[in-house]
Amino acid sequence: MPRNPPRPSPAEARIQLDALYAALSRGEIDLAHAVRRMRHISGLTQPEFARHRGISVQALRQIESGRGNPTVKSLNAIAEVFGLQVGFVPIMRA
């Protein structure tokens, strides 16, 4: 996936969002990749997305790299615009 892909059309964004929801529900995607995909669906750069969601660019970069230790508040700030919230989910066993 390109670093900063162009903003998708509304129809393409809906397809990407549905695919994200499906991957999340199947436990196929980790937090870092989910947040990165959310940002790409929005078509925003890291600084733009961080500003839009009210978090620091540094926090967003750490989350997207998998090295962050984000608060529930930060994660909910990111997720709410996509109709998601942080919660407990069953562990998927193979």
N, C-alpha and C positions, 0 to 999 in steps of 0.2 A: 504494500500500500504506500503510495507516495507520502512524503512528509507533510505537505499541506495541499491536499487535493482541492480542486475547484469546488465551490458550493454546488451540491447536487440540486437538480430540479425538485420541486415538491413531490412529484411522483417517484423519482429515484430515492429521495430522502425517506419516503414512506416504506419503500421496498427495503432499504438498508436498515431502517428502524425495526421493521418486522423481523428481519434476519437477526438483528441484535437480540431482540426479545427471545427468539427461538433458541439462539446459542446460549443465552443466560439461563433459560428454563431447563436446558439439557446439561448445564454445568460444563459447557465446552469452552468457556472463555474466562480468563482470570480478570481481576480488577483492573490491572494496568491496561490490558487490551480493550476492555469494555469502555473505559474512560477515553482512551484514544479514539475508539470508533465513534463515541458520542460526539467528540470534538470534530472529527472528520465529517460526520453527518451534518453538523452545524455549519461546516465550511469556514470555520474560524481558525486563526493562528493561535498558538498557545497564549500569547499576551492578550489577544482579543477575547478568547474564551474565558480566561481567568478573570479578566475585568468584568465580563458579562455575568459571571457566576459569583462574583464577590469574594474570590480567593486570590492568594498571591500566585504569581507566575512560578515562583520557586516551588510552592506546594504542588501545583499542577504538574510541573516537570518531574518531581519526585514520584508522584502517583503514577504518571504514565511510564516511568522507567521501572516501576516495581520496587523502588527503594524507599518510598515514603511510608510514613505511619500516620495517615490522615485521620482526622477526627470524624465522627459520625456527622457532625454539623457540616463539614466540608464536603463529604461524600453526598449528603442529601442536597446540598446547594448545587452540586454538579448534576445529580440524577433527576431532581424534581422537574426540570424543564422537559425531560423525556418520559415523564409519567412513572418514574421509578422512585423507590426509597430504599434505604438500607434496612435489612432485617435478617433474621435467622432463617436459614434454609436447611433442609435435610442434606446430609453428606451423601454424595453419589458414590456408591460402591460398585466396583466392577464385577 
